[in-house]
Amino acid sequence: MSDDSVQLPDDAKSAPEDRAENGPLDESEANPVRPYVDLGGVKILPRPDLQLRLEVEEGTKRVVAVGLDYAGSSLQVQPFAAPRSSGLWHEIREQIVDQIGKQGGETRVVDGPFGPEVLARIPSAAGDAPGSARLARFIGVDGPRWFLRGVISGEAAIKPEAAAPVEDLFRSIVVVRGSSPMPPRDLIPLHMPAAAEPGRV
């Protein structure tokens, strides 16, 4: 049992205790013979009915996130460079709460399967029905020299039984940090899979 009164430093790492065995994995921990789809900063294990989307920044044409549609829900993931000995999730989580609050949304920090996560009710974009809101779960895991952020929306954001397959999908992701120096919080470069055909990703 952990003592709720113990205050962790803001730069402490936040990850499941079994992360190195059950994921999200570092490239050095992953099984090299598994048939991963290589997207640069992350590798995704293919599974039936998994739809993969790459989110591209308009001006730069840079891939900025990987979208995974699975089991009636969506999971968006982004890998970031992080310091070797400290984590980013505690600080980034506070910024997410602050940002959503400024948009008029509501947040609640709860203990989830990956550690602390943010449950958010985000006001919908202009053009949607007045008063409608999007529900999302913001999850984060600090690994060795990387941080993996996930945003879960759809059924998995509200129903525990729908959440399990999407949480398993997040666990199966492999982060490829690479050896080149990168400032903490920089997005680890993502790219199209080598064998991708236009319109198939």
PyRosetta script that sets phi, psi and omega in degrees:
from pyrosetta import init, pose_from_sequence

init()
pose = pose_from_sequence("MSDDSVQLPDDAKSAPEDRAENGPLDESEANPVRPYVDLGGVKILPRPDLQLRLEVEEGTKRVVAVGLDYAGSSLQVQPFAAPRSSGLWHEIREQIVDQIGKQGGETRVVDGPFGPEVLARIPSAAGDAPGSARLARFIGVDGPRWFLRGVISGEAAIKPEAAAPVEDLFRSIVVVRGSSPMPPRDLIPLHMPAAAEPGRV")
pose.set_psi(1, 130.1)
pose.set_omega(1, 177.9)
pose.set_phi(2, -90.1)
pose.set_psi(2, 147.6)
pose.set_omega(2, 179.9)
pose.set_phi(3, -86.4)
pose.set_psi(3, 118.1)
pose.set_omega(3, -176.1)
pose.set_phi(4, -63.8)
pose.set_psi(4, -18.6)
pose.set_omega(4, -177.3)
pose.set_phi(5, -81.6)
pose.set_psi(5, -9.8)
pose.set_omega(5, 179.9)
pose.set_phi(6, -75.4)
pose.set_psi(6, 121.8)
pose.set_omega(6, -179.7)
pose.set_phi(7, -94.1)
pose.set_psi(7, 119.9)
pose.set_omega(7, 176.8)
pose.set_phi(8, -82.5)
pose.set_psi(8, 145.0)
pose.set_omega(8, 174.9)
pose.set_phi(9, -62.4)
pose.set_psi(9, 152.3)
pose.set_omega(9, -176.8)
pose.set_phi(10, -59.4)
pose.set_psi(10, -25.8)
pose.set_omega(10, -176.6)
pose.set_phi(11, -101.6)
pose.set_psi(11, 13.8)
pose.set_omega(11, 176.1)
pose.set_phi(12, -67.1)
pose.set_psi(12, 149.2)
pose.set_omega(12, 177.5)
pose.set_phi(13, -73.8)
pose.set_psi(13, 145.5)
pose.set_omega(13, 178.3)
pose.set_phi(14, -124.5)
pose.set_psi(14, 115.2)
pose.set_omega(14, -178.6)
pose.set_phi(15, -163.2)
pose.set_psi(15, 155.2)
pose.set_omega(15, 174.4)
pose.set_phi(16, -61.4)
pose.set_psi(16, 148.0)
pose.set_omega(16, -179.5)
pose.set_phi(17, -60.9)
pose.set_psi(17, -28.6)
pose.set_omega(17, -178.1)
pose.set_phi(18, -99.4)
pose.set_psi(18, 21.6)
pose.set_omega(18, -176.0)
pose.set_phi(19, -54.8)
pose.set_psi(19, -44.4)
pose.set_omega(19, -175.6)
pose.set_phi(20, -65.3)
pose.set_psi(20, -22.9)
pose.set_omega(20, 178.5)
pose.set_phi(21, -95.4)
pose.set_psi(21, -41.1)
pose.set_omega(21, -170.3)
pose.set_phi(22, -114.7)
pose.set_psi(22, 3.2)
pose.set_omega(22, 173.0)
pose.set_phi(23, 88.9)
pose.set_psi(23, 171.3)
pose.set_omega(23, -3.9)
pose.set_phi(24, -58.3)
pose.set_psi(24, 140.9)
pose.set_omega(24, -171.6)
pose.set_phi(25, -99.2)
pose.set_psi(25, 152.2)
pose.set_omega(25, 166.5)
pose.set_phi(26, -81.0)
pose.set_psi(26, 154.2)
pose.set_omega(26, 179.9)
pose.set_phi(27, -53.9)
pose.set_psi(27, -36.1)
pose.set_omega(27, -177.7)
pose.set_phi(28, -69.9)
pose.set_psi(28, -16.0)
pose.set_omega(28, -177.9)
pose.set_phi(29, -99.8)
pose.set_psi(29, -12.1)
pose.set_omega(29, -173.0)
pose.set_phi(30, -82.1)
pose.set_psi(30, 155.4)
pose.set_omega(30, 176.5)
pose.set_phi(31, -74.9)
pose.set_psi(31, 114.9)
pose.set_omega(31, -173.2)
pose.set_phi(32, -66.2)
pose.set_psi(32, -18.0)
pose.set_omega(32, -176.9)
pose.set_phi(33, -92.5)
pose.set_psi(33, -3.5)
pose.set_omega(33, 179.2)
pose.set_phi(34, -72.2)
pose.set_psi(34, 146.1)
pose.set_omega(34, -172.0)
pose.set_phi(35, -83.3)
pose.set_psi(35, 66.7)
pose.set_omega(35, -177.5)
pose.set_phi(36, -72.1)
pose.set_psi(36, 150.6)
pose.set_omega(36, 167.9)
pose.set_phi(37, -88.1)
pose.set_psi(37, 119.7)
pose.set_omega(37, -174.4)
pose.set_phi(38, -88.5)
pose.set_psi(38, 113.8)
pose.set_omega(38, 179.7)
pose.set_phi(39, -113.8)
pose.set_psi(39, 21.9)
pose.set_omega(39, -178.8)
pose.set_phi(40, 90.2)
pose.set_psi(40, -101.7)
pose.set_omega(40, -177.0)
pose.set_phi(41, -68.6)
pose.set_psi(41, -19.2)
pose.set_omega(41, 175.2)
pose.set_phi(42, -135.7)
pose.set_psi(42, 153.6)
pose.set_omega(42, 171.2)
pose.set_phi(43, -120.0)
pose.set_psi(43, 137.0)
pose.set_omega(43, -176.6)
pose.set_phi(44, -115.5)
pose.set_psi(44, 133.9)
pose.set_omega(44, 176.8)
pose.set_phi(45, -84.3)
pose.set_psi(45, 118.6)
pose.set_omega(45, -178.8)
pose.set_phi(46, -63.2)
pose.set_psi(46, 146.8)
pose.set_omega(46, 174.7)
pose.set_phi(47, -149.3)
pose.set_psi(47, 156.5)
pose.set_omega(47, -178.2)
pose.set_phi(48, -56.7)
pose.set_psi(48, 140.4)
pose.set_omega(48, 175.3)
pose.set_phi(49, 68.3)
pose.set_psi(49, 12.3)
pose.set_omega(49, 176.3)
pose.set_phi(50, -87.9)
pose.set_psi(50, 122.3)
pose.set_omega(50, 177.1)
pose.set_phi(51, -103.8)
pose.set_psi(51, 131.3)
pose.set_omega(51, -175.6)
pose.set_phi(52, -112.0)
pose.set_psi(52, 130.2)
pose.set_omega(52, 177.5)
pose.set_phi(53, -127.9)
pose.set_psi(53, 140.1)
pose.set_omega(53, 173.1)
pose.set_phi(54, -104.9)
pose.set_psi(54, 129.3)
pose.set_omega(54, -179.4)
pose.set_phi(55, -95.3)
pose.set_psi(55, 121.9)
pose.set_omega(55, -171.5)
pose.set_phi(56, -112.9)
pose.set_psi(56, 135.0)
pose.set_omega(56, 177.0)
pose.set_phi(57, -73.5)
pose.set_psi(57, 129.0)
pose.set_omega(57, -171.7)
pose.set_phi(58, -59.9)
pose.set_psi(58, -53.1)
pose.set_omega(58, -174.1)
pose.set_phi(59, -64.4)
pose.set_psi(59, -44.0)
pose.set_omega(59, -172.5)
pose.set_phi(60, -95.3)
pose.set_psi(60, -13.9)
pose.set_omega(60, -174.2)
pose.set_phi(61, 61.5)
pose.set_psi(61, 20.7)
pose.set_omega(61, -180.0)
pose.set_phi(62, -84.3)
pose.set_psi(62, 135.9)
pose.set_omega(62, 174.9)
pose.set_phi(63, -72.8)
pose.set_psi(63, 121.9)
pose.set_omega(63, -174.7)
pose.set_phi(64, -112.3)
pose.set_psi(64, -11.5)
pose.set_omega(64, 179.4)
pose.set_phi(65, -163.6)
pose.set_psi(65, 158.1)
pose.set_omega(65, 175.2)
pose.set_phi(66, -111.7)
pose.set_psi(66, 126.0)
pose.set_omega(66, 177.2)
pose.set_phi(67, -104.3)
pose.set_psi(67, 130.9)
pose.set_omega(67, -179.7)
pose.set_phi(68, -122.5)
pose.set_psi(68, 118.0)
pose.set_omega(68, 176.9)
pose.set_phi(69, -100.9)
pose.set_psi(69, 120.9)
pose.set_omega(69, -172.8)
pose.set_phi(70, -155.9)
pose.set_psi(70, 136.8)
pose.set_omega(70, 173.8)
pose.set_phi(71, 51.9)
pose.set_psi(71, 41.6)
pose.set_omega(71, 176.3)
pose.set_phi(72, 77.4)
pose.set_psi(72, 10.0)
pose.set_omega(72, -179.3)
pose.set_phi(73, -136.6)
pose.set_psi(73, 172.6)
pose.set_omega(73, 178.4)
pose.set_phi(74, -124.1)
pose.set_psi(74, 144.7)
pose.set_omega(74, 175.4)
pose.set_phi(75, -131.4)
pose.set_psi(75, 119.5)
pose.set_omega(75, 175.5)
pose.set_phi(76, -104.5)
pose.set_psi(76, 131.3)
pose.set_omega(76, -179.5)
pose.set_phi(77, -125.7)
pose.set_psi(77, 147.3)
pose.set_omega(77, 176.6)
pose.set_phi(78, -142.0)
pose.set_psi(78, 127.4)
pose.set_omega(78, 176.8)
pose.set_phi(79, -98.0)
pose.set_psi(79, 136.6)
pose.set_omega(79, 179.6)
pose.set_phi(80, -125.3)
pose.set_psi(80, 150.5)
pose.set_omega(80, 172.8)
pose.set_phi(81, -70.3)
pose.set_psi(81, 147.1)
pose.set_omega(81, -179.0)
pose.set_phi(82, -144.4)
pose.set_psi(82, 160.6)
pose.set_omega(82, 176.6)
pose.set_phi(83, -64.2)
pose.set_psi(83, 157.6)
pose.set_omega(83, -178.5)
pose.set_phi(84, -65.3)
pose.set_psi(84, -42.4)
pose.set_omega(84, -169.0)
pose.set_phi(85, -104.7)
pose.set_psi(85, -9.6)
pose.set_omega(85, -178.7)
pose.set_phi(86, -126.6)
pose.set_psi(86, 165.9)
pose.set_omega(86, -176.5)
pose.set_phi(87, -110.9)
pose.set_psi(87, 170.6)
pose.set_omega(87, -178.6)
pose.set_phi(88, -114.5)
pose.set_psi(88, -18.6)
pose.set_omega(88, -166.6)
pose.set_phi(89, -64.2)
pose.set_psi(89, -38.4)
pose.set_omega(89, -178.0)
pose.set_phi(90, -61.5)
pose.set_psi(90, -42.4)
pose.set_omega(90, -179.2)
pose.set_phi(91, -72.0)
pose.set_psi(91, -44.9)
pose.set_omega(91, -178.7)
pose.set_phi(92, -64.2)
pose.set_psi(92, -36.6)
pose.set_omega(92, 179.0)
pose.set_phi(93, -60.9)
pose.set_psi(93, -42.6)
pose.set_omega(93, 178.2)
pose.set_phi(94, -62.5)
pose.set_psi(94, -37.7)
pose.set_omega(94, 179.7)
pose.set_phi(95, -68.1)
pose.set_psi(95, -37.2)
pose.set_omega(95, 177.6)
pose.set_phi(96, -62.5)
pose.set_psi(96, -46.6)
pose.set_omega(96, 179.3)
pose.set_phi(97, -58.4)
pose.set_psi(97, -44.6)
pose.set_omega(97, -178.5)
pose.set_phi(98, -64.6)
pose.set_psi(98, -45.4)
pose.set_omega(98, -177.6)
pose.set_phi(99, -63.5)
pose.set_psi(99, -45.3)
pose.set_omega(99, -178.7)
pose.set_phi(100, -67.5)
pose.set_psi(100, -36.1)
pose.set_omega(100, 176.1)
pose.set_phi(101, -60.1)
pose.set_psi(101, -40.1)
pose.set_omega(101, 179.8)
pose.set_phi(102, -68.2)
pose.set_psi(102, -24.8)
pose.set_omega(102, 178.4)
pose.set_phi(103, -84.5)
pose.set_psi(103, -0.7)
pose.set_omega(103, -178.4)
pose.set_phi(104, 87.9)
pose.set_psi(104, 13.6)
pose.set_omega(104, -179.9)
pose.set_phi(105, -91.5)
pose.set_psi(105, 178.2)
pose.set_omega(105, 179.1)
pose.set_phi(106, -122.4)
pose.set_psi(106, 144.4)
pose.set_omega(106, 178.6)
pose.set_phi(107, -136.5)
pose.set_psi(107, 157.1)
pose.set_omega(107, 175.3)
pose.set_phi(108, -144.4)
pose.set_psi(108, 129.0)
pose.set_omega(108, 176.5)
pose.set_phi(109, -92.5)
pose.set_psi(109, 124.0)
pose.set_omega(109, -178.9)
pose.set_phi(110, -128.9)
pose.set_psi(110, 164.9)
pose.set_omega(110, 176.9)
pose.set_phi(111, -88.5)
pose.set_psi(111, 119.5)
pose.set_omega(111, -178.4)
pose.set_phi(112, -116.0)
pose.set_psi(112, -171.4)
pose.set_omega(112, -177.0)
pose.set_phi(113, -66.5)
pose.set_psi(113, -19.8)
pose.set_omega(113, -179.8)
pose.set_phi(114, -104.8)
pose.set_psi(114, 3.8)
pose.set_omega(114, -173.6)
pose.set_phi(115, 113.6)
pose.set_psi(115, -157.1)
pose.set_omega(115, -179.4)
pose.set_phi(116, -63.1)
pose.set_psi(116, 139.0)
pose.set_omega(116, 176.2)
pose.set_phi(117, -140.1)
pose.set_psi(117, 163.4)
pose.set_omega(117, -178.4)
pose.set_phi(118, -107.7)
pose.set_psi(118, 120.1)
pose.set_omega(118, 170.0)
pose.set_phi(119, -91.2)
pose.set_psi(119, 124.9)
pose.set_omega(119, -173.2)
pose.set_phi(120, -128.5)
pose.set_psi(120, 143.0)
pose.set_omega(120, 170.6)
pose.set_phi(121, -114.8)
pose.set_psi(121, 107.4)
pose.set_omega(121, -171.5)
pose.set_phi(122, -106.3)
pose.set_psi(122, 128.0)
pose.set_omega(122, 178.1)
pose.set_phi(123, -56.6)
pose.set_psi(123, 137.0)
pose.set_omega(123, -179.0)
pose.set_phi(124, -70.4)
pose.set_psi(124, 160.5)
pose.set_omega(124, -178.3)
pose.set_phi(125, -67.5)
pose.set_psi(125, 160.0)
pose.set_omega(125, 177.2)
pose.set_phi(126, -57.6)
pose.set_psi(126, 141.2)
pose.set_omega(126, -179.5)
pose.set_phi(127, 103.2)
pose.set_psi(127, -21.1)
pose.set_omega(127, 175.4)
pose.set_phi(128, -80.3)
pose.set_psi(128, 173.3)
pose.set_omega(128, 179.2)
pose.set_phi(129, -59.5)
pose.set_psi(129, 136.6)
pose.set_omega(129, -179.3)
pose.set_phi(130, -56.6)
pose.set_psi(130, 136.5)
pose.set_omega(130, 177.9)
pose.set_phi(131, 80.9)
pose.set_psi(131, -3.2)
pose.set_omega(131, -179.3)
pose.set_phi(132, -78.1)
pose.set_psi(132, 153.8)
pose.set_omega(132, -177.8)
pose.set_phi(133, -142.4)
pose.set_psi(133, 156.4)
pose.set_omega(133, 178.6)
pose.set_phi(134, -105.4)
pose.set_psi(134, 133.9)
pose.set_omega(134, 177.1)
pose.set_phi(135, -97.5)
pose.set_psi(135, 136.9)
pose.set_omega(135, -178.7)
pose.set_phi(136, -148.3)
pose.set_psi(136, 154.4)
pose.set_omega(136, 173.1)
pose.set_phi(137, -115.5)
pose.set_psi(137, 125.8)
pose.set_omega(137, 176.2)
pose.set_phi(138, -101.1)
pose.set_psi(138, 119.4)
pose.set_omega(138, -178.7)
pose.set_phi(139, -120.9)
pose.set_psi(139, 154.6)
pose.set_omega(139, -179.2)
pose.set_phi(140, -152.2)
pose.set_psi(140, 144.0)
pose.set_omega(140, 178.3)
pose.set_phi(141, -135.1)
pose.set_psi(141, 128.8)
pose.set_omega(141, 174.9)
pose.set_phi(142, -91.2)
pose.set_psi(142, 123.3)
pose.set_omega(142, 177.0)
pose.set_phi(143, -112.8)
pose.set_psi(143, -166.6)
pose.set_omega(143, 177.6)
pose.set_phi(144, -73.1)
pose.set_psi(144, 106.5)
pose.set_omega(144, 178.2)
pose.set_phi(145, 65.8)
pose.set_psi(145, 18.3)
pose.set_omega(145, 174.5)
pose.set_phi(146, -148.9)
pose.set_psi(146, 162.6)
pose.set_omega(146, 175.5)
pose.set_phi(147, -134.0)
pose.set_psi(147, 131.0)
pose.set_omega(147, -179.9)
pose.set_phi(148, -113.7)
pose.set_psi(148, 120.7)
pose.set_omega(148, 179.5)
pose.set_phi(149, -105.5)
pose.set_psi(149, 140.0)
pose.set_omega(149, 176.8)
pose.set_phi(150, -130.0)
pose.set_psi(150, 146.4)
pose.set_omega(150, 173.5)
pose.set_phi(151, -125.8)
pose.set_psi(151, 118.0)
pose.set_omega(151, -178.6)
pose.set_phi(152, -103.0)
pose.set_psi(152, 128.9)
pose.set_omega(152, 175.6)
pose.set_phi(153, -135.7)
pose.set_psi(153, 167.2)
pose.set_omega(153, -175.2)
pose.set_phi(154, 93.1)
pose.set_psi(154, -156.7)
pose.set_omega(154, -176.2)
pose.set_phi(155, -55.9)
pose.set_psi(155, -37.5)
pose.set_omega(155, -175.6)
pose.set_phi(156, -67.6)
pose.set_psi(156, -13.3)
pose.set_omega(156, 178.1)
pose.set_phi(157, -81.6)
pose.set_psi(157, -16.0)
pose.set_omega(157, -174.3)
pose.set_phi(158, -128.3)
pose.set_psi(158, -22.1)
pose.set_omega(158, -176.4)
pose.set_phi(159, -116.2)
pose.set_psi(159, 120.8)
pose.set_omega(159, -179.2)
pose.set_phi(160, -55.7)
pose.set_psi(160, -38.8)
pose.set_omega(160, -177.7)
pose.set_phi(161, -69.0)
pose.set_psi(161, -29.9)
pose.set_omega(161, 177.2)
pose.set_phi(162, -80.0)
pose.set_psi(162, -22.7)
pose.set_omega(162, -176.0)
pose.set_phi(163, -73.6)
pose.set_psi(163, -33.5)
pose.set_omega(163, -172.4)
pose.set_phi(164, -54.4)
pose.set_psi(164, -49.9)
pose.set_omega(164, -179.4)
pose.set_phi(165, -65.6)
pose.set_psi(165, -30.9)
pose.set_omega(165, -179.7)
pose.set_phi(166, -75.2)
pose.set_psi(166, -37.4)
pose.set_omega(166, 175.1)
pose.set_phi(167, -64.2)
pose.set_psi(167, -37.5)
pose.set_omega(167, 177.1)
pose.set_phi(168, -65.2)
pose.set_psi(168, -38.4)
pose.set_omega(168, 177.2)
pose.set_phi(169, -62.2)
pose.set_psi(169, -43.5)
pose.set_omega(169, 178.4)
pose.set_phi(170, -62.3)
pose.set_psi(170, -40.5)
pose.set_omega(170, 178.6)
pose.set_phi(171, -61.3)
pose.set_psi(171, -32.5)
pose.set_omega(171, -173.5)
pose.set_phi(172, -80.6)
pose.set_psi(172, -5.4)
pose.set_omega(172, -178.0)
pose.set_phi(173, -73.4)
pose.set_psi(173, 140.2)
pose.set_omega(173, 175.8)
pose.set_phi(174, -110.2)
pose.set_psi(174, 129.4)
pose.set_omega(174, 179.0)
pose.set_phi(175, -98.3)
pose.set_psi(175, 130.1)
pose.set_omega(175, 179.1)
pose.set_phi(176, -109.7)
pose.set_psi(176, 97.4)
pose.set_omega(176, -175.7)
pose.set_phi(177, -74.8)
pose.set_psi(177, -35.6)
pose.set_omega(177, -176.0)
pose.set_phi(178, 78.1)
pose.set_psi(178, 169.5)
pose.set_omega(178, -174.5)
pose.set_phi(179, -101.5)
pose.set_psi(179, -8.5)
pose.set_omega(179, -176.9)
pose.set_phi(180, -73.4)
pose.set_psi(180, 143.6)
pose.set_omega(180, -179.7)
pose.set_phi(181, -63.4)
pose.set_psi(181, 138.0)
pose.set_omega(181, 177.5)
pose.set_phi(182, -143.3)
pose.set_psi(182, 139.3)
pose.set_omega(182, 175.3)
pose.set_phi(183, -64.7)
pose.set_psi(183, 142.5)
pose.set_omega(183, 175.3)
pose.set_phi(184, -54.4)
pose.set_psi(184, 144.0)
pose.set_omega(184, -179.7)
pose.set_phi(185, 82.1)
pose.set_psi(185, -7.4)
pose.set_omega(185, 174.3)
pose.set_phi(186, -70.5)
pose.set_psi(186, 138.6)
pose.set_omega(186, 176.9)
pose.set_phi(187, -66.9)
pose.set_psi(187, 127.2)
pose.set_omega(187, 174.7)
pose.set_phi(188, -69.6)
pose.set_psi(188, 127.6)
pose.set_omega(188, -172.6)
pose.set_phi(189, -54.8)
pose.set_psi(189, 135.5)
pose.set_omega(189, 176.9)
pose.set_phi(190, -113.4)
pose.set_psi(190, 153.8)
pose.set_omega(190, 176.8)
pose.set_phi(191, -150.9)
pose.set_psi(191, 168.1)
pose.set_omega(191, 176.6)
pose.set_phi(192, -62.1)
pose.set_psi(192, 149.2)
pose.set_omega(192, 173.0)
pose.set_phi(193, -63.0)
pose.set_psi(193, 145.5)
pose.set_omega(193, -173.4)
pose.set_phi(194, -56.0)
pose.set_psi(194, -37.9)
pose.set_omega(194, -175.5)
pose.set_phi(195, -94.9)
pose.set_psi(195, 13.2)
pose.set_omega(195, -174.6)
pose.set_phi(196, -66.4)
pose.set_psi(196, 138.6)
pose.set_omega(196, 172.4)
pose.set_phi(197, -100.5)
pose.set_psi(197, 145.4)
pose.set_omega(197, 179.3)
pose.set_phi(198, -52.8)
pose.set_psi(198, 133.1)
pose.set_omega(198, 177.7)
pose.set_phi(199, 84.0)
pose.set_psi(199, -5.0)
pose.set_omega(199, -177.8)
pose.set_phi(200, -96.5)
pose.set_psi(200, -16.1)
pose.set_omega(200, -176.6)
pose.set_phi(201, -81.7)
pose.dump_pdb("model.pdb")
